[in-house]
């Protein structure tokens, strides 16, 4: 039920202001990517295969070079 309300809120936000909708989605994607890194970093002692740690570190570098979020936040409407 909560996820339905969240999706409905995002839909209404997209109809009202597309720039706000796009910024919210970008920030959610950055939060998920940081979460993937934190989980892989904190589980590194328990992993037998270092591939998942490498993948988590790659996600960290992906989010640190996320120029799309910077572009979204710095965009000025005319």
C-alpha positions, 0 to 999 in steps of 0.5 A, spaced: 500 500 500 505 504 501 509 503 495 502 504 491 501 511 494 509 513 493 508 511 485 501 515 485 505 521 488 510 521 483 505 520 478 502 526 480 508 530 481 510 528 474 504 531 472 505 538 476 512 539 475 517 534 471 523 537 473 521 536 480 519 529 478 526 528 475 530 530 480 526 526 485 528 520 481 535 521 480 536 522 487 533 516 489 537 512 484 543 515 487 541 513 494 540 506 491 547 506 488 550 508 495 546 503 498 549 497 494 556 500 495 555 500 503 552 493 503 558 490 499 563 494 503 560 492 509 559 484 507 567 484 504 569 480 510 564 474 509 564 474 502 569 468 498 568 471 492 571 478 491 567 480 485 561 483 488 566 487 492 569 490 486 562 491 483 560 495 489 566 499 488 564 500 481 557 503 483 561 508 488 565 510 482 559 511 478 555 515 483 561 519 484 561 521 477 554 522 476 554 528 472 546 527 470 544 529 477 549 535 477 546 537 471 539 536 473 540 540 480 543 546 476 538 546 471 535 553 471 528 554 468 527 560 463 
